[in-house]
Amino acid sequence: MSGRSPSLPASGVDAVQTEFVMTAEDFASIASILHATSGISLSPSKTSLVYSRLAKRLRVLGLESFREYCKLISGSDGVDERQAMLAALTTNVTRYFREPHHFDYLRKLMPDLAARAKRGGRVRIWSAGCSSGEEPYSIALTVLAMLPNANELDVKILATDIDPIILAKAKEGIYSREALEPVPADLRKYFDGVEANRKFSPVSAVREMIAFRELNLIGPWPMTQKFDVIFCRNVAIYFDEPTQDKLFGRYAESLNPDGRLFIGHSERVNDTRFLSDGLTAYRLRSGGRA
């Protein structure tokens, strides 16, 4: 092994010689399959990352080349490995109350939402791309801070992710003491200690509000009812512009009138059905029309 970082050739060399050979054709095949199955777009600048993460999969599988790997993931018997590839190539970076201005905004929405819930109405919030669960649990904590009996009312949070491995971790909901540091002191009462208080887990009042479901954002959406708030933060950055536009268009169609969409700090919404309504926050125009 040469020890140099693999990259796509820039001057006519057809392959990178390291522990395994990755050709430009191999990379293109991997990028195409990932895009088709998840919407995630990989540019050639990501070759080093792709090589380093998938080389581990080749070792596990006992394969000798990326050509063999591409043959596996492109076949009908490659479903499980395509899922493993997705998990290997995506980075789940999250934390409790990440980008806290969105939770401040949700608090401002809560009086109207709480009043509706108290009248017997439904309130629905979607955490799209929930990763290891900190986001939907943060949403539930924010709701409970303003409506302490929310779990007894028709207030529900849908938490979805394409990766079943990280989704299982989210559903388990066990976190270190350090992970809970961003949680406001008055909301830490909603956690119970486990493993002799070395780990902590949300109490039932929090869990009862959240439904964790596997969902591919570029695939069919089984939900038939609309949402009041959608969190989709630092997800669209992995998609190309046409996929982003289609995704935000589907969100516009999935929100109640005057619904809100929260996105990541480096993302922008161009759909004219949305109005900018603060830092990385958007409000659906009345009736959802441009």
GIUR-V382208 format. One line per field, one symbol per residue. psi: psi as a letter, one per 30 degrees, with the letter a starting at -180 (. if undefined). burial: 1 if it has 24 or more other C-alpha atoms within 12 Angstrom, else 0. A space follows every 10 residues. Layout:
psi->???
burial->???
This chain:
psi->kfflkklkkf hfkflkjbel kjleeeeeee eeeeeefffk kklffgeeee eeefeeeeee fglflfeeee eefflfggee eeeeeeeefk kijllkhkif feeeeeeffe eeeeeeeffg lkkkkkjjhf bgfeeeeeee eeeeefifge ffaijkkkjl lfjfefeeee eehklleeff efkkeffffg kkklhhgfll kkleeeeffk jkkkkjfgak jfkflllekk jikhefffll eeeeeeeeee eefgklkglk kkllfglkkf kffkkkhajh kkkklkfgl.
burial->0000011100 0000110001 1111011111 1011101111 1101001101 1101111100 0000111111 0111000000 1111111111 0101111111 0111111011 0011001000 0111111111 1111111111 1111111001 1011111111 1111111001 1011110011 0010001101 1100000001 1110111111 1111111100 0000011111 1111111110 0011101111 1111110111 1111001110 1011100011 1111100100
